[in-house]
Amino acid sequence: MSSSVSNAEPTPEPTTETLSFSTLGLSDYLLRDLDKAGFKEPTPIQSKAIPPALEGRDVLGCAQTGTGKTAAFIIPMIERLAKGAKGAPRGLVLAPTRELAIQIQTTVDLLGRSRRIFATTIVGGADMNAQIRGLRQRPDILVATPGRLLDHMWQGTIRFGQLQIVVLDEADRMLDMGFAPQLNQIMEAVPEERQTLLFSATMPSNLGDLARMSLKDPVRAMVSKPATLATGVTQTLHHTTSSDKTSLLLSLLKGNAESVLVFTRTKHRADRLGETLERGGHRVAVLHGGRRLTQRRTALEGFRRGRFQILVATDIAARGLDVANIGQVINYDLPNVPEDYVHRLGRTARMKAVGSATSFVTAEDSRHMRDIEKLLGQSVPSAPGSRPRFQPTPQNNGPRPRPGFNRNGPPRQGQDQQPRRFGSNQRQGGPRPAASSR
């Protein structure tokens, strides 16, 4: 299935008359579940995406993080699948991380009850036999990470013969994590006649290949330009050195009663920083791909329920982490990819709330910070009294290539030797992602 994404039909701007779920063509059953779940009125992305999705159209959706993209595809999925015969999975949602998959499952549980639409989650790190038992219950929707889904496909425990709807959630992140070969195999295995919905908070150029090969005559549901931050986020830079980061963090946390999400670049640094904060008397949890699924669930639920005030995490928490009222995001390390800065900051100031974001910037980070500001289209102010301790060097100018892509010369070691192709005829049994990425 292919189309020119640039010519995709835009969705009309929602008017005040459409800012009600009752005007979107939803059933009374689902309207009652939405009301019970606290969904009072649709967000802009929901107003734009739900009507064409209910009609069976393909949708390419882009909106800020924290604006309700999950419900924008779950609501029409529930309504459309409720009209068909049960017996086999008819909906598939692909997500980059286990945490996001579990949260999507929660949304289906919350909104699909009256319509009797049920889902099961297929993620790495969980008991394979338990997942097989869940599949035998004949769920309507599969919520999966690509690596574990392929495990089931290879074992013959999943069939896509009756699949009607495919959702690619945070697809750009799946590409960043190296899931391109797995997405090729999955998209080749699903029926060609299907509805496909693709959602993301950013729309980098490499996502266009996937969109063109996966979507057919899509409706563009764009409510803001890509890489737009929520208006309620206050950004601040602290210029520091690598050796002073921890003492600066401790000083910022002193006397702070807000919930704080701290991002590090590596798993090892997250563990080490978590231990330091715990010794300092803080209630802290650590979340990264090297931890067992039970540990990750405990950390996330404890942070969500307030048992932990601070969550130290890698970029595994930059997408899909839906925790209400995170007061502050701190970039202990700047991200390697500028778009991830947008996703990190999207964990605060969600759903029109307010929040703050603080980033630690060293001399080595000067190029990263310029790339971020170029993406945002604005400079980020320094904290009072904080001034750069370095002068940018000429060789640092210019945008930084995205991981996995070498713009000049042959591929780097470990980089795909073949161009990434979506929807191409590839044999199943291609490279699998690392277990920690599933």
N, C-alpha and C positions, 0 to 999 in steps of 0.2 A: 504494500500500500504506500503510495507516495503522493506528495503534493508540494507545491511551492508555498512554504510557510510565509514568505514575505507578502503573498497575495491573499493570505487567509482573511476571512471576513471578520471585521471587528464587531464587538458587541455594542449595541447602543448604550449610551450612558444611562444609568438607572435614574428614574425620576422619583419624586417624593411619593408617587402613587404606588411604586413597586417596592418600597422599603417595608414590606410586610411578607412574612412567609405565606400567609393565606392568599396572596396574589400571585404566587409563583407556580400554581397548578399542583400543589401537593395534596395528598389525601388527608382526610380528617384524622386517620390513625396516626400518621406521621406528625401532623400538626400538634396533636396531644402530646406525643413523646418529646417533641421539640420544646414545648412549653414546660413539661416536667423537668427537662434537662437544663432549663434556664436560658434557652435560645429565644430571645424576645423579638429580635428583628434581624434580617440578613445583613451581613457585612457587604461592602461593595463587590468583593470578589465572588461572594455567594450569589448576589443579585445578577451578576453578569454570567456566571458559569452554569448555574442550575437550570435555567430555562432551556438553553440549547442542549444540555446534557440529557434533560428529560425527553427531548425530541429524538434522541439517538445520535446527535451530531458528535463528531470528534471535537475536543476542546483543548486549546493550548492556553494555560492559565499562568499568569505571572502577577504576584502581589507581594507586598512586604510580609516579612515574617510576623506571626502573631495576628493575622487578619482573618483567620478562619478557613484556610485552604482545605484542611481535612474534611470539614463538613461540606465544603463546596463540591467534593466528589462523592462522599459517602451518601449524602441525601438523595441525589438522583440515582445512584446505584441501588439503594434500597427500594425506591419506588419502581424502577424498571424490573428488577429481579423478582419483586413480589407478584408480578403479573404472569410469571412463567411457571413451568412445572419444575418440581424439585427432583433431586436424585443424584446430582453431580455438581461440582463447583461450576458456577456460571460467571463468577466475578473473580478477578485477580488484581491485587494491589501489591506492587513491588516498591520496597523502601530500602534505603541504604544501610540502616542500622537496626539492631534489635529493639532499642528503646523506642524508635519511631514506629516500628511495626506493632509493638505492644500497645502504644497509645492509639493507633488506628483501630486495633481490635477493640479497645475500650469504647471508642466512638460508635462502632457498629453495635456493640452490646447495648449501648445507651439508646440509640435511635432506631434499632431494628426490631425491638421487642414486639411491638404491636403488629408489625407487618410480618412477623415470624421469619425474619432474615437473620441467619446466624453465620459466624465466621470462625475460622481457626487460624492460629498463627504458626508459621513454619520458619523458624530462625535457627541459626547455628548456636551451639552451646547448650541446647536443650535436648532432652531425651528423644532420640529418634523413634523408639517404639511407642512412646506416648503420643508423638505426632501422628504416627500411623493409625493409632486407635482413634485419634481425633478425626482423621480423614475418613475413617469407616463410618463416622456419624453423618456423613454426606453434608458437609457445610455448604452454604450458598456462596460464600466468599472465602478465598484464601488470601491471607496477608503474609507476605514472605520477603525474606532477603534473598538475593539472587543465588548465592552459593548453596544454601541449604535447599532451596527449591530444586536446583539441578541435581543434588544428591537424591532427592525423591524421584525426579524424572528418570535418572539412570537406573534406579531400583524398580521402576515401574509402579510405584505407589501413587502416582498422580497421572491423571489423564485429562487432556484439554479438549476433548471432543465436543463438549457442550458449552465451552467458554464463550461468553457474549461480550463482556466488558473487561478491558485491561486498563489499569491506572499505573502510571509511572510517577511516583511522588519523589520530589527532590532528585530528579534525574541527573542534574548536573553534578550533584555530589556522588552519585553512583559512578559516573564517568571518572571523576577525580580519584575515587577509591580503586580504580582499575577494573571495574566490572564490565567494560565494553565487550569482551569476548562472551561473558555469561549472558549479557543482554541480547547479543546476536543470536545465541542458541535458543533462548527463551522465546524471543519474538518470532523466530523461524518455526517454533513448535506450536504456537497458538494459531487458531483458525484465522485465515485471511479476512473473512467476513466477520468483523467485530467492531465494537465501538472502543476508541482509545482516548484516554484523557491524560494529559501531561501537565504537571504543575511544578512550579519552582518559584523561589523568591528572586533568583537572578537568571539571566538568559545569556550566558556566554556563547561565543561563536561556535565552539565545538558541540554545543547542544543542538545546533541547527541540523546537523546530519541525522541525529536520532529523530528529531521532530519530522523531518522531511520523509524519512523512510517508515515512520510508525503511524503518522496521522494522515487522514484522507480528508481533504477540503475542510480544514479545522476552522472553528470559530475562535478568534483571539479574544480571550478574557483578560485584558490588561487594565489594571486599576492604578498603576503607577509605573514610572519608568523603572527598568531593572536597576538593582542596587540602590533603592531608596530606603532611607531609614525612617522609622516612625518619628513623628513630630515630637513625641514626648521624651525623646532620649537627649540628655545633655552629655556632650563629649568633652573629655579633658585628657591632655597629655602630660606625663611626668617624665622629664628627661633625666636619665640615671645611668648607672653602669651595671653590668651583670652582677658584680659582687655586692651591690647595694640594693638589689631588687627585694630581697626578703625582708630586710630591715624597713624598707619603704612600705612594703605591704603590711607589716605588723603595725606600723604607725598609722596607716590609713584605717585599719580594722579596729584600732583602740577606741573603745567607747561607741562603736557602731552597732546598732540594734537591728539593722536591716538584714535581709537574706542576701547573700553575696555569692555569685558564681565566678570562680577564678579559672581562667584558661591558661594552660601550659602547652608547650609544643610537643613534649614527649611523655610517655608513660612513666619513665623513671623519675623525671622531674616532678610529675604529679604526685607520685608516691612519697618522694622525699619532702616536698612542700607540705603535703598532708600531715606527715609525722611532725614536722616543725610546728605547724599551727596547733596540732593537738597538744604538743608539749607546752605551748603557750597558753593553754586553757580554753581554746576555742572548740566548739562543737562542730566537727568537720567530717565530711565523707569524701571519698575519692572515687572517680568514675573514669574508666578507660577500657579500651578493647582487650587488654591483657587480663582483666579480672573475669572470674566466673560469672555466668548469667545470674546466679542467685546473689552474688555480691553486688552486681550492678543494679539489680532490682531493689535490694535493701538500701543502697546508697540513694537511689533516685526517690524511692518512696519516703525514706527518712527526711530527705531535703524537702520534698513536697509537703509533708505533714508537719514540718517545723522541728523535728527532732534534731536535725543538723542545721545550723545557721549558715554554714559555708560548704559549698560543693566545689572541690578542685577537680577539673576535668580536662581532657584533651578535646579535640574538635569532634569527637563522637557525640558531644552534647550540644554542638553548635546548630544541629538541625533537629527540629521536631520536638525539642524538650519543652513541654507545655506545663510550666509551673507558674501558678498565679503569684503575682506580687513579688517577683524578684526585684529587689531594690537597686542592686548595683551589679554590673559586670566589670570585672577587672581582667585586662589582658596582661597577665604576668609576662607572657611572650606574645609578640605579634604573630599573626598567622602567616604561613608561607604564601597563601593565595589571597589576593585582595578581597574577593567575593566572600570569603569566610569571615572577614571582619563584619560584614553586613549581617551574616547569619548569627554570629556571636552576639552582636548588640541587639538582635531581634529577640533575645531571650528576656529582655526587660522592656518595659513600656508597651506591653502587649494589650491589645484590645482597648486602645485609647488611654491607657494608663501612663504614668510618668516613671522615669528611671534615669540612672546615670551610668556612664561608661568611662572607665579610666584605663589608659594604656601606658605601659612602661616602654620607653623608647631609649635604646642605647645607640652609640655611634654606628654599630653594625646594622642597626635597624633602619638607617636613613632611607635606603632604597625602598624597603617594604612600606615605610610610611608615605613616601611620595606616590607609590603606586596606589595605595589606599585613598589618598586625597584626590588623585586623578580620577579614580573610579567614582568617588562621591561627588566630584565636581566642586569641592570646597576644601578649605584648610581646616584642620582641627586645632582648636585653641590650646595653648599650654596652660597648666595650672599656675596660679599666682606664685611668683618667685621661682618658677622652674624655667630655665633657659637651656637651649642646646649647648652641650659641652664640646661640640665638634662642628666642623665645616664640611658640608657635603662635597664629595670629590667628583670630578667630571665623569669618571668611569662608572659611577653609580646611576647615571641618568638613564632614562628610558624604562619602559614597563618590563617587569620581570616575567619571563615565560612561565606558563602554567606547568605544574609537575607532570612529567610524562610526555612533554612535547618539546622538541628541540627545533627551534626555528631555523638554525643554521647548521649545515653539515649533516653527517649520518646520525642515526639514532644512538642515544646513550645506551650504555650497558644496562640490560634489563628492560629497555623500552621495546614496545611492540615493533617488530620488523615490517609488518604489513600495515597498511593504513586501516584505520578503524572503519568497519563497514557495518551498517545496521540493516538487518533484513536480508543479508547475503546468505548463500547456501553454505553453511559450515557444518561439519560433522560434530555431533555431540561427543563430548569427551575432551573438549578443549581445556585450556588451563583453568584451574580453580583459584579463587582468591584465598588469601591466608585465612586460617580459621578465625582469627581475631577480627576479621573484617566482615564476617557473615552476619 
